Amino acid sequence: MKVKIKPVFLFEEVRNKESVGAAAWGQPKRLVPPSPEEMKEITKKIKQWIAEDVEILEPILVSDQSSFEKLKQETTLDVDIFLFGTYSGGWILKEKIAELGPIQVKWNPRNLEAVNRAIRLARTRKKLWRTKAIVIGVIETPYTEQKSWDFQRIRRNLGVAPKQVEMLRLLNERKKCSEEEVERIAKEWEKEADEIIGPTHAQICESVRTYLAVKKIMKEEQANAVTMNCAVLPNVDFVPCLGFAKMISEGIPAGCENDIQALVAMCILMYLSGKPAIMGNFWYEFKTNRVVISHCVLPQKIIKEGSPYILRDFHGTGKGVTGYGDIETEGPITILGINRGFDKFHIIKGKVFSIEDGGKSTSCRYKIRVDVEDVQKIARERVGDHHAAVLGDYVEDLVQLGKILKVETIVT
């Protein structure tokens, strides 16, 4: 998905203050606006300097109301960024242009990070508005607080369009899976694992059926994100944990327990970072000043190089399939919670302290401990139930995205 950038050159006649006195102003001074050839040459250089895969549109000179109206006509929903080139004055015009919607950034070849950040933010916003998420099964779950969702509000505030799908449809699709395809994928998953502790081949096949059924429904619904109320599945062997982990590694946001707040947070983090994200239960260890994220969907792409990838069961039940491996510790991690109104971000910057396997216990498959600045403050400011997380520092990106999306941001 390419971000489309429109180079905009502002030029207005300016009046320069002379040194003859504080109250005296000189005559209007006319400067020469850039010629079409100069604008094209600068645009050519911009294409060379920007490393991102973007589309640079035709540049435009905006100097008066007439040229502003022309820009307004050329500004479609596909224009993501106004990149301001050299200009003289133009502040009044710049304020009017801001009302057109695209993200604004000033071109400075010595500060390409500002441009690259604008591209990340524009791509994230664009992807959010092109996200259709299927919500499989009833909304209410025994493990989360939500009873219902305002789908229109989610779409209006953050762009994601959810659609509810009956669990019966998933169960029917599981029965239609090609046994040849199920066997092939199950053997691939077994081959990818360094060790299998517990799950049988038959149980891995059941995980594959759920994975294929979800992918089939997503294709029919033209969806690119998913969450599921796994608590109402008739058999624990049907849980989507391993399949969702595979999907996240494929770049598809896949969340648990029909928590749409957490799913949208995953979408944002994955779109911003280009990395796999996780979601999970979020709780505190006050004595050590840490927060903990725990759940059962750990994408293989997040596991550090050299760490064994292990297939285990689900919550020590002897059923279902989950995956486990170590992740990099000591590095930064960004955690995001979203409130029920979808108009507030809770952004947490931390450092990964440890990850551990739930083993044979009834707890979640993984538990990640994170060192934070002030766990007490985090507990007070918390919004949302499950939280999403991604390795790396994306705090400032999220703050800027909040401004663009007009949502409140809290950083702790």
QUIZIQUI-V533233 format. One record per helix or strand. SS is the DSSP state (2 for helix, 1 for strand). FROM is the first residue (numbers start at 1). TO is the last residue. If there is no record, write none. Layout:
ss = {SS & SS}
from = {FROM & FROM}
to = {TO & TO}
This chain:
ss = {1 & 1 & 1 & 2 & 1 & 1 & 2 & 1 & 1 & 2 & 1 & 2 & 1 & 2 & 1 & 2 & 2 & 1 & 2 & 1 & 2 & 2 & 2 & 1 & 2 & 1 & 2 & 1 & 2 & 1 & 1 & 1 & 1 & 1 & 2 & 1 & 2 & 1}
from = {3 & 14 & 25 & 36 & 54 & 60 & 65 & 81 & 88 & 91 & 103 & 112 & 132 & 151 & 161 & 167 & 179 & 195 & 201 & 225 & 230 & 236 & 241 & 253 & 260 & 278 & 286 & 290 & 300 & 310 & 322 & 332 & 344 & 366 & 375 & 387 & 395 & 408}
to = {11 & 17 & 29 & 49 & 56 & 62 & 74 & 84 & 88 & 98 & 106 & 129 & 136 & 158 & 165 & 176 & 192 & 196 & 221 & 228 & 232 & 238 & 249 & 256 & 273 & 285 & 288 & 295 & 302 & 312 & 324 & 338 & 357 & 371 & 381 & 391 & 405 & 411}
